[in-house]
Amino acid sequence: MTLGTTMIIISVSFIMSVVLGFIILPILRRMKFGQSIREEGPESHQKKAGTPTMGGLIFLSSIIISTLALSYIYEVLTTQTIVLLIVLVGFGVIGFLDDFIIVVMKRNLGLTSLQKLIGQIIIAVTAFFLLKLGPFDTMIALPFIDFKIDLGIFYVGFLIIWLVGFSNAVNLSDGLDGLVAGTSSIAFTAFGVLALTNEQLAQLDIALFSFVVAGAMLGFLIFNLKPAQVFMGDTGSLALGGALAMISILIKQEILLLLIGIVYVVETLSVIIQVISFKTTGKRVFKMSPIHHHFELSGWSEWKIVIVFWGIAFLAAIVPVLLEVM
């Protein structure tokens, strides 16, 4: 896959995302799919109440259409492509149901944690068995060193943890305008490059999907940058996290996701640390979690936090990419 082809793929999904944004956003406004802002959140967020949510429909539609069309054109529509789309759409549907219950049915809790977990496990197990129909490798390798371990049938447990964990991690990180859209475009681009380093046809399908997602997220940023015209909602964040984890599994760079997705890892750890600290000592480590809210309450502007987190995501992605390519 040449640089020119990569740019075409990114451009097509970018344009598709922008066009669909101008079509879907007015519909979300007319249907009054406005975001509810939790009262315990930062006071500055209250003015965002009513901003349309479920914006994940914009880039998910772009990703599905662009992936199917471009995969057909470049003749790389494979089982792995289908698995990626199943994970993306499956996790997106779970997020959509959660958003729909909260926004449309006015039930603040949405889906229960158990309902979400069951849905995510079903999708993860489905993906595993589809992959097992072919020569799927159940080895896990540590990046940068020659050490591998074969999990065998236990790999399905790892896959469930990975998909569920990272879908929820991205969901937790989606709290500031443009934060997840920007970091995810960086992460998917990095995995697209890593998929190409294998130089095998079986990896070109994953690279194409990765670049399609990156382009779609850049297009979505036009509507999601501060002040956001639309939020992606659980519809988008759960889908992105699941797809990102699935890509790391398909290109056998599972552990590297902890570095490339460092922003999501830190955001999740901040929540875990906060909960454990409060339940054991009655004290909070952070002013508020996830950690981006801590920086907000510490006086950082929303723009500053987003830019810094983008920068961290870029550095965390470029280092492993250079090491793998070199």
PLY file of the C-alpha trace (Angstrom):
ply
format ascii 1.0
element vertex 326
property float x
property float y
property float z
element edge 325
property int vertex1
property int vertex2
end_header
0.00 0.00 0.00
1.60 3.25 -1.15
1.46 6.62 0.56
-0.81 7.82 -2.22
-3.25 4.97 -1.65
-3.20 5.63 2.08
-4.05 9.30 1.52
-6.89 8.35 -0.82
-8.35 6.00 1.80
-8.12 8.63 4.55
-9.54 11.33 2.26
-12.51 9.23 1.15
-13.58 8.41 4.71
-12.88 12.01 5.81
-15.15 13.43 3.10
-17.78 10.78 3.76
-17.78 11.66 7.46
-18.14 15.38 6.75
-20.98 14.85 4.25
-22.82 12.51 6.62
-22.26 15.00 9.43
-24.14 17.70 7.54
-26.95 15.20 6.91
-27.23 13.47 10.29
-26.54 16.42 12.64
-29.71 18.36 11.66
-31.72 15.16 12.17
-30.31 14.71 15.68
-31.20 18.35 16.43
-34.76 18.01 15.11
-35.28 14.86 17.16
-33.94 16.70 20.23
-31.34 14.03 21.02
-29.64 16.38 23.47
-26.96 15.36 25.98
-27.77 15.45 29.69
-24.89 16.71 31.83
-24.38 15.07 35.23
-24.77 17.55 38.08
-21.63 16.33 39.87
-19.49 17.15 36.82
-17.51 20.37 36.35
-19.78 23.42 36.45
-18.38 24.65 33.11
-19.96 21.60 31.42
-23.53 22.61 32.31
-23.69 24.94 29.31
-23.17 21.89 27.08
-26.55 20.48 28.09
-28.77 19.96 25.07
-25.90 19.48 22.61
-26.90 16.60 20.30
-25.38 13.25 21.18
-25.29 9.89 19.36
-22.89 11.58 16.93
-21.13 8.25 16.65
-23.75 7.49 13.99
-21.94 9.96 11.74
-18.51 8.35 11.69
-19.77 4.79 12.12
-21.82 5.18 8.94
-18.78 6.64 7.19
-16.54 3.78 8.38
-18.96 1.06 7.29
-19.62 2.53 3.83
-15.98 3.47 3.17
-14.59 0.15 4.42
-16.92 -1.97 2.29
-16.46 0.17 -0.82
-12.67 0.57 -0.59
-12.08 -3.03 0.48
-13.97 -4.15 -2.62
-12.09 -1.75 -4.88
-8.67 -2.75 -3.53
-9.70 -6.42 -3.27
-8.93 -6.81 0.43
-12.39 -7.64 1.76
-11.55 -10.54 4.07
-12.85 -12.38 7.11
-10.77 -10.03 9.23
-12.55 -7.05 7.68
-15.91 -8.60 8.52
-14.79 -9.34 12.09
-13.69 -5.73 12.54
-17.02 -4.45 11.24
-18.93 -6.88 13.49
-17.04 -5.63 16.54
-17.43 -1.98 15.50
-21.14 -2.27 14.78
-21.85 -4.61 17.71
-20.27 -2.36 20.30
-21.82 0.63 18.56
-25.30 -0.91 18.89
-24.74 -1.46 22.62
-23.70 2.18 22.95
-26.66 3.33 20.84
-29.13 1.44 23.05
-27.54 3.00 26.13
-27.74 6.50 24.61
-31.29 5.93 23.35
-32.56 4.83 26.76
-30.96 7.85 28.45
-31.72 10.54 25.87
-34.99 9.45 24.31
-36.61 7.35 27.02
-35.33 9.72 29.73
-34.00 6.91 31.95
-30.76 8.32 33.35
-29.06 4.98 34.00
-29.40 3.61 30.46
-28.36 -0.02 30.11
-27.16 -1.67 33.30
-23.49 -2.58 33.59
-24.46 -6.26 33.43
-26.49 -5.79 30.25
-23.59 -4.00 28.59
-21.13 -6.65 29.73
-23.25 -9.53 28.42
-23.59 -7.82 25.05
-19.87 -7.10 24.83
-18.97 -10.69 25.77
-21.32 -12.12 23.11
-19.70 -9.94 20.43
-16.16 -10.79 21.58
-16.86 -14.54 21.62
-18.49 -14.32 18.18
-15.40 -12.56 16.83
-13.12 -15.20 18.35
-14.92 -18.15 16.81
-15.11 -16.44 13.41
-11.35 -15.99 13.53
-10.85 -19.60 14.63
-12.46 -20.71 11.37
-9.16 -19.73 9.79
-5.51 -20.03 10.88
-5.81 -17.67 13.86
-2.72 -17.32 16.04
-3.39 -17.51 19.79
0.13 -16.36 20.68
0.76 -13.17 22.62
4.09 -11.45 22.00
5.78 -8.80 24.08
6.73 -5.84 21.88
10.36 -5.12 20.96
11.61 -8.44 22.37
11.44 -12.01 21.08
9.16 -13.49 23.74
5.85 -15.22 22.99
3.35 -17.30 24.90
0.56 -19.42 23.43
-2.72 -19.04 25.36
-4.56 -21.62 23.26
-8.27 -21.79 24.10
-7.69 -19.36 26.98
-7.09 -16.67 24.36
-10.86 -16.18 24.17
-10.78 -14.99 27.78
-7.99 -12.57 26.97
-9.90 -11.33 23.91
-13.00 -10.65 26.00
-11.02 -8.73 28.62
-9.20 -6.76 25.93
-12.30 -5.73 23.98
-14.46 -5.00 27.00
-11.64 -3.21 28.81
-10.64 -0.90 26.00
-14.18 -0.15 24.85
-14.95 1.04 28.36
-11.59 2.85 28.62
-12.33 4.92 25.50
-15.83 5.54 26.83
-14.41 6.91 30.09
-12.07 9.19 28.16
-14.88 10.78 26.16
-15.49 13.77 28.40
-14.03 16.78 26.57
-14.74 18.22 23.14
-12.51 16.56 20.55
-10.48 14.51 23.04
-11.36 11.00 21.89
-11.84 11.97 18.24
-8.27 13.29 18.14
-6.56 10.57 20.16
-8.37 7.80 18.28
-7.37 9.20 14.88
-3.76 9.05 16.07
-4.08 5.52 17.48
-5.78 4.07 14.41
-3.21 5.70 12.11
-0.41 4.14 14.17
-1.96 0.67 13.95
-2.52 1.18 10.23
1.21 1.78 9.77
2.07 -1.21 11.97
-0.24 -3.40 9.90
1.66 -2.39 6.76
5.07 -3.30 8.19
4.15 -6.96 7.81
3.93 -6.44 4.03
1.48 -9.33 3.65
-1.91 -9.16 1.95
-3.54 -10.44 5.12
-2.47 -7.21 6.83
-3.57 -4.82 4.07
-7.21 -5.31 5.01
-6.49 -4.22 8.59
-4.40 -1.25 7.42
-7.24 -0.10 5.15
-9.77 -0.34 7.98
-7.45 1.53 10.35
-6.90 4.39 7.90
-10.63 4.54 7.15
-11.37 5.01 10.85
-8.62 7.65 11.16
-10.08 9.62 8.24
-13.62 9.33 9.58
-12.52 10.64 12.98
-10.75 13.61 11.42
-13.97 14.40 9.57
-15.97 14.08 12.79
-13.59 16.52 14.50
-15.06 19.32 12.37
-18.29 18.92 14.35
-16.75 17.79 17.65
-14.07 20.41 18.30
-14.77 22.92 21.06
-17.43 24.19 21.14
-18.77 20.82 20.03
-21.83 20.79 17.78
-22.34 17.12 18.56
-21.03 14.47 20.97
-20.20 10.94 19.86
-21.95 9.39 22.87
-21.56 5.77 23.92
-22.60 4.95 20.36
-19.21 6.11 19.15
-16.85 5.61 22.09
-17.70 1.97 22.80
-17.41 1.14 19.09
-14.01 2.84 18.77
-12.56 1.12 21.83
-13.73 -2.30 20.71
-12.40 -1.84 17.17
-9.05 -0.54 18.40
-8.59 -3.55 20.67
-9.61 -5.90 17.86
-7.00 -4.42 15.52
-4.25 -4.91 18.10
-5.31 -8.56 18.33
-5.40 -9.12 14.57
-1.93 -7.72 13.95
-0.58 -9.48 17.06
0.41 -6.25 18.80
-1.94 -6.65 21.75
0.41 -5.43 24.47
1.52 -2.48 22.36
-2.01 -1.11 22.68
-1.20 -0.26 26.30
1.34 2.24 24.97
-0.43 3.51 21.87
-3.62 3.85 23.91
-1.84 5.32 26.92
-4.37 8.15 27.29
-7.20 5.64 27.67
-5.14 3.53 30.07
-4.32 6.51 32.32
-7.93 7.76 32.25
-9.15 4.34 33.36
-6.47 3.95 36.03
-7.41 7.34 37.46
-10.99 6.14 37.94
-9.85 2.85 39.53
-7.43 4.65 41.87
-10.09 7.19 42.84
-12.67 4.51 43.68
-10.25 2.33 45.64
-8.88 5.30 47.58
-12.31 6.66 48.49
-13.68 3.27 49.53
-10.65 2.33 51.63
-9.62 5.68 53.12
-12.56 7.99 52.48
-10.20 10.35 50.63
-9.90 11.21 46.95
-6.59 11.23 45.11
-7.91 13.44 42.31
-10.26 16.40 42.46
-12.44 14.43 40.07
-12.01 11.42 37.84
-11.42 10.59 35.05
-8.21 12.56 35.24
-9.12 15.10 32.53
-11.68 16.50 35.00
-8.93 16.79 37.63
-6.99 19.11 35.32
-10.16 21.10 34.58
-10.76 21.69 38.27
-7.08 22.58 38.63
-7.58 25.53 36.31
-6.57 24.12 32.93
-8.71 25.21 30.01
-10.52 22.50 28.06
-8.45 23.33 24.97
-5.18 23.00 26.91
-6.12 19.57 28.27
-7.17 18.29 24.85
-4.02 19.56 23.13
-1.75 18.11 25.83
-3.52 14.74 25.70
-3.29 14.75 21.88
0.43 15.41 22.22
0.87 12.54 24.67
-1.11 10.24 22.35
1.05 11.26 19.39
4.34 10.65 21.23
3.07 7.34 22.61
2.15 6.26 19.07
5.15 7.53 17.11
7.78 5.85 19.32
6.60 2.23 18.86
5.86 2.87 15.18
9.42 4.09 14.56
10.89 1.22 16.57
8.83 -1.35 14.66
9.49 0.20 11.24
13.20 0.61 11.91
0 1
1 2
2 3
3 4
4 5
5 6
6 7
7 8
8 9
9 10
10 11
11 12
12 13
13 14
14 15
15 16
16 17
17 18
18 19
19 20
20 21
21 22
22 23
23 24
24 25
25 26
26 27
27 28
28 29
29 30
30 31
31 32
32 33
33 34
34 35
35 36
36 37
37 38
38 39
39 40
40 41
41 42
42 43
43 44
44 45
45 46
46 47
47 48
48 49
49 50
50 51
51 52
52 53
53 54
54 55
55 56
56 57
57 58
58 59
59 60
60 61
61 62
62 63
63 64
64 65
65 66
66 67
67 68
68 69
69 70
70 71
71 72
72 73
73 74
74 75
75 76
76 77
77 78
78 79
79 80
80 81
81 82
82 83
83 84
84 85
85 86
86 87
87 88
88 89
89 90
90 91
91 92
92 93
93 94
94 95
95 96
96 97
97 98
98 99
99 100
100 101
101 102
102 103
103 104
104 105
105 106
106 107
107 108
108 109
109 110
110 111
111 112
112 113
113 114
114 115
115 116
116 117
117 118
118 119
119 120
120 121
121 122
122 123
123 124
124 125
125 126
126 127
127 128
128 129
129 130
130 131
131 132
132 133
133 134
134 135
135 136
136 137
137 138
138 139
139 140
140 141
141 142
142 143
143 144
144 145
145 146
146 147
147 148
148 149
149 150
150 151
151 152
152 153
153 154
154 155
155 156
156 157
157 158
158 159
159 160
160 161
161 162
162 163
163 164
164 165
165 166
166 167
167 168
168 169
169 170
170 171
171 172
172 173
173 174
174 175
175 176
176 177
177 178
178 179
179 180
180 181
181 182
182 183
183 184
184 185
185 186
186 187
187 188
188 189
189 190
190 191
191 192
192 193
193 194
194 195
195 196
196 197
197 198
198 199
199 200
200 201
201 202
202 203
203 204
204 205
205 206
206 207
207 208
208 209
209 210
210 211
211 212
212 213
213 214
214 215
215 216
216 217
217 218
218 219
219 220
220 221
221 222
222 223
223 224
224 225
225 226
226 227
227 228
228 229
229 230
230 231
231 232
232 233
233 234
234 235
235 236
236 237
237 238
238 239
239 240
240 241
241 242
242 243
243 244
244 245
245 246
246 247
247 248
248 249
249 250
250 251
251 252
252 253
253 254
254 255
255 256
256 257
257 258
258 259
259 260
260 261
261 262
262 263
263 264
264 265
265 266
266 267
267 268
268 269
269 270
270 271
271 272
272 273
273 274
274 275
275 276
276 277
277 278
278 279
279 280
280 281
281 282
282 283
283 284
284 285
285 286
286 287
287 288
288 289
289 290
290 291
291 292
292 293
293 294
294 295
295 296
296 297
297 298
298 299
299 300
300 301
301 302
302 303
303 304
304 305
305 306
306 307
307 308
308 309
309 310
310 311
311 312
312 313
313 314
314 315
315 316
316 317
317 318
318 319
319 320
320 321
321 322
322 323
323 324
324 325
